[in-house]
Each structure stands twice: as structure tokens, then as C-alpha cells.
Amino acid sequence: MANRREQAALLLALRDSERGWGDVTSAVEEAGSALSVLESLLTPDQPTLDHVVPEVSGQLDLAEKEIESWETEGIHLVTVLDEQYPVQLLMVHQRPPFLTCRGFLDPADQFGIAVVGSRNASARGLHITREIATTLAKHDITVFSGLATGIDTAAHRAVVDAGGRTVSVVGTGLRRCYPAENADLQREIARTGAVLSQFWPDTGPAKHHFPMRNAVMSGCSVATVVVEAGEHSGTRIQARVALEHGRHVFLLPEVVSGTSWGRDMADRPNTTVLEGPDHLLRVLDELRAGVPDLIDL
């Protein structure tokens, strides 16, 4: 695990640099040290961090105290330099420089499946979601979803009720809950699984956060199941990004018949039109047989 000073240096570099977060992330990974990158971001007439100016040293101290205050609230920081950072997420270009986590990360999460769909879900969509999520939970497969109303909520709730493990990837900071009515569910998930965010803890909901959240959810999982979605649903973003990540996408027949993007996607490699939970397990077994190096714990 990266030491606290390295974590503090990463936060400081992200806040104070004019470079984008993606550039900072790449630089930190290449250098293997956020302190080294922070040093390079200082103006040439400033000393290096070996003899760091009091102002920067003080800022690092404050950043360390901030991380410690998060810890007292049950919010854990995981950076790209930490061994706990989700291994599947490291493979995608949208990987954030850090995640905050309530709950705990588990190595088995790298074989998890994302189950997503419409906020305005039908009764049939909710029923199918519960069947799929419960089946995955009973086979000890981590279920990722986004804590939104509708399909996401049904997936999380089914896994919790089945005694399985679910991970919620949210579009706010961890001091917030969106939607507010899922606050109790979010706390339940944190007790037995994990709630992950790529945003500062106080960050509220914003429209552009949710596509970013979807990319992280796809990046953390080996496949995405789209249960129900409309023509202009944000869920299609995750399906598209999952294919870009080289991950498998499962589409329910209703998605294929009801949307033009679903019909187009159904004909693409790495896509399966799903007949039900048992079909999902069979295809997952086939995928695992083809990539044994990704499934041997």
C-alpha cells in the first residue's frame, strides 16, 4: 500500500496542477511515486521535495490529516499506487487516480458482474433483475451496480437479501447519497460489501458524473448485464464502454427488440442476447474457460 505521504501528494497534485487528472494519473503510474510527480509540478525556481518549502510541506501535512479524517468516518482512500486498487480497473484508460470506499474491497471483486438498467423499470424488468442478481449471489459472484432507482436498486437489494456481495459505484462523493431514498440501502451495502466513488467525499450529484461512474463500473467488472433500457437510456453508455474495454455484454431480449442500439450491439462480438440466469452462468463458464489466467485466484 502506498504510504500516507504518497497518498497526500497525489491529492495535492490533483488539486493544484493545471494538468488533467488523466495526465496526472499516467505520470504517477510511470514514476511510481506521487511525491516525485508533485516535485516535477513545482516551478523550476522552487526547491525539490528533498528540501521542500514550508508551504508545500504544510499542504502535505493538511492533506494527510484530511485523509485521516475520512478514515474516522469510515471512508478509505485507495490510489492507483495501492495494491487494493481494483485490478480490472487498472486495465482501462478511464481509471481514476483514486477511489474512496465505504466497506471493503475483496480480490474476488475482479471477477464481478455489473447488472444495470432503467430507472423507470417495468415489473418484469425488476423480476428478471432479482432473478439474475440472486443467482449470481448464490454462486459467490460479486454484483456491481450504481445505486440508482429501478434496476440498480433491485439488483443491490436482491444480493443483500440473498447474503451475497454487492458493490455500488456511485456518482457522488461518499458523504452524499443519491437518490436520498437509498440511504439505508447504501449503509447496508457498506456493511457487507463496498460503496465506491471516484469523487471527493463532499461532491454532490451532477449529470456528467454518471457516465464517468458507468465507465468505472464497467472497468471494475468482467461483464455487464443490461436488463432493461430505453432508446436514449444512460445505460447504453455503459454497454458501449464495456465493449470498448474488451468486456462481455449481455443484453436481455427486450433491450434488443426495443432499441436500435440494442439491435446493433447484439450483432457485435463479445455480446450475448441473454435467455435467463442459467444461460448467463453457462456463458460465464465458457468465458472463464477461455481465459483461465483471469479466473485463478
C-alpha positions as CSV (number, residue, x, y, z in Angstrom):
1,M,0.0,0.0,0.0
2,A,1.2,3.5,-0.8
3,N,2.2,5.3,2.3
4,R,0.1,8.2,3.6
5,R,2.5,10.8,2.4
6,E,2.3,9.4,-1.2
7,Q,-1.5,9.5,-1.0
8,A,-1.4,13.1,0.3
9,A,0.9,14.0,-2.6
10,L,-1.5,12.6,-5.1
11,L,-4.4,14.6,-3.7
12,L,-2.3,17.7,-3.7
13,A,-1.1,17.2,-7.3
14,L,-4.7,16.7,-8.5
15,R,-5.9,19.8,-6.7
16,D,-3.1,22.1,-7.6
17,S,-2.0,21.0,-11.0
18,E,-3.3,22.6,-14.2
19,R,-2.9,19.2,-15.9
20,G,-5.9,16.9,-16.3
21,W,-6.5,14.1,-13.9
22,G,-5.7,11.5,-16.6
23,D,-2.3,13.1,-17.2
24,V,-1.6,13.2,-13.5
25,T,-2.6,9.5,-13.2
26,S,-0.4,8.5,-16.0
27,A,2.6,10.5,-14.7
28,V,2.2,8.9,-11.2
29,E,2.0,5.4,-12.6
30,E,5.0,6.0,-14.8
31,A,7.1,7.5,-11.9
32,G,5.7,5.0,-9.3
33,S,5.5,8.0,-6.9
34,A,3.1,10.8,-6.4
35,L,5.8,12.7,-4.4
36,S,8.0,12.6,-7.5
37,V,5.3,13.9,-9.7
38,L,4.4,16.7,-7.3
39,E,8.1,17.7,-7.3
40,S,8.1,17.9,-11.1
41,L,5.0,20.2,-10.9
42,L,6.7,22.7,-8.7
43,T,8.1,25.7,-10.6
44,P,11.8,25.5,-11.5
45,D,12.9,28.1,-9.1
46,Q,11.5,26.2,-6.1
47,P,13.5,23.6,-4.2
48,T,12.8,19.9,-4.7
49,L,10.8,18.0,-2.2
50,D,14.1,16.8,-0.6
51,H,14.3,20.3,0.8
52,V,10.6,21.2,0.4
53,V,9.4,24.7,1.0
54,P,7.4,25.0,4.2
55,E,4.2,26.0,2.3
56,V,4.2,22.7,0.3
57,S,5.2,20.6,3.3
58,G,2.4,22.2,5.3
59,Q,-0.1,21.4,2.5
60,L,1.1,17.8,2.5
61,D,0.5,17.7,6.3
62,L,-3.0,19.1,5.8
63,A,-3.8,16.5,3.1
64,E,-2.6,13.7,5.4
65,K,-4.9,15.0,8.1
66,E,-7.8,15.2,5.6
67,I,-7.2,11.5,4.7
68,E,-7.2,10.6,8.4
69,S,-10.4,12.5,8.9
70,W,-12.0,10.5,6.1
71,E,-10.8,7.3,7.8
72,T,-12.6,8.3,11.1
73,E,-15.8,8.4,9.0
74,G,-15.3,5.0,7.5
75,I,-14.1,6.4,4.2
76,H,-11.0,4.7,2.9
77,L,-8.7,6.1,0.2
78,V,-7.3,3.8,-2.5
79,T,-5.0,5.2,-5.1
80,V,-3.5,3.8,-8.3
81,L,-0.3,3.1,-6.3
82,D,-2.2,0.9,-3.8
83,E,-2.4,-2.9,-4.1
84,Q,-6.0,-2.7,-3.2
85,Y,-6.9,-0.7,-6.3
86,P,-9.3,-2.9,-8.4
87,V,-7.1,-4.9,-10.8
88,Q,-9.6,-4.9,-13.6
89,L,-10.0,-1.1,-13.4
90,L,-6.3,-0.7,-13.9
91,M,-6.7,-2.0,-17.4
92,V,-8.9,0.7,-18.7
93,H,-8.0,4.2,-19.8
94,Q,-10.7,5.9,-17.8
95,R,-9.3,4.6,-14.5
96,P,-9.5,7.4,-11.9
97,P,-6.4,8.3,-9.9
98,F,-8.2,7.4,-6.7
99,L,-11.3,5.8,-5.3
100,T,-12.9,6.3,-1.9
101,C,-14.6,3.3,-0.3
102,R,-17.0,2.6,2.4
103,G,-16.9,-1.1,3.3
104,F,-14.1,-3.3,2.0
105,L,-12.6,-4.4,-1.3
106,D,-12.2,-8.1,-2.0
107,P,-9.9,-9.7,-4.5
108,A,-12.8,-11.7,-5.8
109,D,-14.4,-8.5,-7.0
110,Q,-12.2,-8.6,-10.1
111,F,-14.5,-11.4,-11.4
112,G,-17.7,-9.5,-10.6
113,I,-20.6,-8.8,-13.0
114,A,-22.3,-5.4,-13.4
115,V,-26.1,-5.5,-13.5
116,V,-27.7,-2.3,-14.8
117,G,-30.8,-0.9,-16.4
118,S,-33.5,1.7,-16.5
119,R,-34.5,3.9,-13.6
120,N,-38.1,3.6,-14.8
121,A,-38.1,-0.2,-14.7
122,S,-41.1,-2.4,-15.5
123,A,-42.4,-5.1,-13.2
124,R,-40.9,-7.7,-15.5
125,G,-37.6,-5.9,-15.6
126,L,-37.4,-5.8,-11.8
127,H,-38.4,-9.5,-11.6
128,I,-35.7,-10.6,-14.0
129,T,-33.1,-8.4,-12.2
130,R,-33.9,-10.1,-8.9
131,E,-33.5,-13.5,-10.5
132,I,-30.2,-12.7,-12.1
133,A,-28.7,-10.9,-9.1
134,T,-29.9,-13.7,-6.7
135,T,-28.4,-16.4,-9.0
136,L,-25.0,-14.6,-9.1
137,A,-25.0,-14.1,-5.3
138,K,-25.7,-17.8,-4.7
139,H,-22.7,-18.6,-6.9
140,D,-20.5,-16.2,-4.9
141,I,-20.1,-13.7,-7.8
142,T,-19.9,-10.1,-6.8
143,V,-22.6,-7.9,-8.3
144,F,-21.8,-4.3,-9.3
145,S,-24.5,-1.7,-9.8
146,G,-25.0,2.0,-9.5
147,L,-27.5,2.5,-6.7
148,A,-29.9,4.3,-9.0
149,T,-33.6,3.7,-8.6
150,G,-35.2,0.9,-10.7
151,I,-32.9,-1.9,-11.9
152,D,-29.9,-0.9,-9.9
153,T,-31.8,-0.8,-6.6
154,A,-33.4,-4.2,-7.4
155,A,-30.0,-5.8,-8.1
156,H,-28.4,-4.5,-4.9
157,R,-31.4,-5.4,-2.8
158,A,-31.6,-8.9,-4.2
159,V,-27.9,-9.6,-3.5
160,V,-28.1,-8.2,0.1
161,D,-31.2,-10.3,0.8
162,A,-29.5,-13.4,-0.6
163,G,-26.5,-12.9,1.6
164,G,-24.2,-12.2,-1.3
165,R,-21.7,-9.5,-2.0
166,T,-22.6,-6.3,-3.9
167,V,-20.5,-3.2,-4.8
168,S,-22.2,0.1,-5.5
169,V,-20.3,2.5,-7.7
170,V,-21.9,6.0,-7.1
171,G,-21.9,9.3,-9.0
172,T,-21.5,11.4,-5.8
173,G,-19.0,11.7,-3.0
174,L,-19.4,9.2,-0.1
175,R,-20.7,11.9,2.2
176,R,-23.7,12.2,-0.1
177,C,-26.4,9.7,-1.1
178,Y,-28.3,9.9,-4.4
179,P,-31.1,9.2,-4.6
180,A,-31.7,10.1,-0.9
181,E,-34.3,7.3,-0.5
182,N,-31.5,4.7,-0.9
183,A,-29.5,5.9,2.1
184,D,-30.4,2.9,4.2
185,L,-29.6,0.5,1.3
186,Q,-26.2,2.3,0.8
187,R,-25.4,1.7,4.5
188,E,-26.4,-2.0,4.2
189,I,-24.1,-2.4,1.2
190,A,-21.2,-0.8,3.0
191,R,-21.6,-3.2,5.9
192,T,-21.3,-6.4,3.8
193,G,-19.8,-5.2,0.5
194,A,-18.5,-1.8,-0.7
195,V,-19.6,1.6,-1.9
196,L,-17.1,3.2,-4.3
197,S,-16.7,6.7,-5.5
198,Q,-14.2,8.4,-7.8
199,F,-15.2,11.9,-6.5
200,W,-14.2,14.0,-3.5
201,P,-16.3,13.0,-0.5
202,D,-18.4,16.2,-0.5
203,T,-19.3,16.1,-4.2
204,G,-23.0,16.2,-5.0
205,P,-24.8,14.7,-8.0
206,A,-24.3,16.1,-11.4
207,K,-25.4,14.9,-14.8
208,H,-21.9,14.4,-16.2
209,H,-20.8,12.3,-13.2
210,F,-23.0,9.3,-14.1
211,P,-21.3,8.4,-17.4
212,M,-18.0,8.7,-15.5
213,R,-19.4,6.3,-12.9
214,N,-20.6,3.9,-15.6
215,A,-17.1,3.7,-17.1
216,V,-15.6,2.8,-13.6
217,M,-18.4,0.2,-13.0
218,S,-17.6,-1.4,-16.4
219,G,-13.9,-1.2,-15.7
220,C,-14.2,-3.0,-12.3
221,S,-16.2,-5.9,-13.7
222,V,-15.6,-8.6,-16.3
223,A,-19.0,-8.3,-17.9
224,T,-22.1,-6.1,-17.9
225,V,-25.7,-7.3,-18.0
226,V,-28.2,-4.8,-19.4
227,V,-31.6,-5.8,-18.1
228,E,-33.8,-3.0,-19.4
229,A,-33.1,0.3,-21.2
230,G,-34.7,2.8,-23.5
231,E,-33.5,4.3,-26.7
232,H,-31.8,7.2,-25.0
233,S,-31.0,5.5,-21.7
234,G,-27.7,6.3,-20.0
235,T,-27.4,2.5,-19.6
236,R,-26.4,2.3,-23.3
237,I,-23.3,4.3,-22.4
238,Q,-22.1,1.5,-20.0
239,A,-22.8,-1.1,-22.6
240,R,-20.8,0.7,-25.3
241,V,-17.9,1.5,-22.9
242,A,-17.9,-2.2,-21.7
243,L,-17.3,-3.3,-25.3
244,E,-14.6,-0.7,-25.7
245,H,-13.0,-2.1,-22.5
246,G,-13.0,-5.6,-24.1
247,R,-15.6,-6.8,-21.6
248,H,-18.6,-9.0,-22.5
249,V,-22.0,-7.5,-22.7
250,F,-25.3,-9.4,-22.0
251,L,-28.5,-7.9,-23.4
252,L,-32.0,-9.0,-22.4
253,P,-34.2,-9.7,-25.5
254,E,-36.4,-6.7,-24.6
255,V,-33.4,-4.4,-25.0
256,V,-32.6,-5.8,-28.4
257,S,-36.2,-5.7,-29.7
258,G,-36.9,-2.3,-28.1
259,T,-33.9,-0.2,-29.1
260,S,-32.0,0.4,-32.3
261,W,-28.7,0.5,-30.4
262,G,-29.6,-2.9,-28.8
263,R,-30.2,-4.4,-32.2
264,D,-26.9,-3.0,-33.5
265,M,-25.0,-4.2,-30.4
266,A,-26.5,-7.7,-30.5
267,D,-24.6,-8.4,-33.7
268,R,-21.2,-7.3,-32.3
269,P,-18.5,-9.6,-31.0
270,N,-18.5,-10.0,-27.2
271,T,-22.2,-9.6,-27.0
272,T,-24.8,-12.2,-26.0
273,V,-28.6,-12.0,-26.0
274,L,-29.4,-13.4,-22.6
275,E,-32.1,-16.0,-22.2
276,G,-32.0,-16.1,-18.4
277,P,-29.9,-16.7,-15.3
278,D,-28.9,-20.2,-16.2
279,H,-27.8,-19.1,-19.7
280,L,-25.7,-16.3,-18.0
281,L,-23.9,-18.9,-15.9
282,R,-23.2,-21.1,-18.9
283,V,-21.7,-18.3,-20.9
284,L,-19.7,-17.1,-17.9
285,D,-18.3,-20.6,-17.6
286,E,-17.3,-20.6,-21.3
287,L,-15.7,-17.2,-20.9
288,R,-13.7,-18.4,-17.9
289,A,-12.6,-21.5,-19.7
290,G,-11.2,-19.3,-22.4
291,V,-9.2,-17.0,-20.1
292,P,-8.0,-19.2,-17.2
293,D,-5.4,-16.7,-16.2
294,L,-8.1,-14.2,-15.3
295,I,-10.0,-16.5,-13.0
296,D,-7.5,-18.4,-11.0
297,L,-7.4,-16.9,-7.5
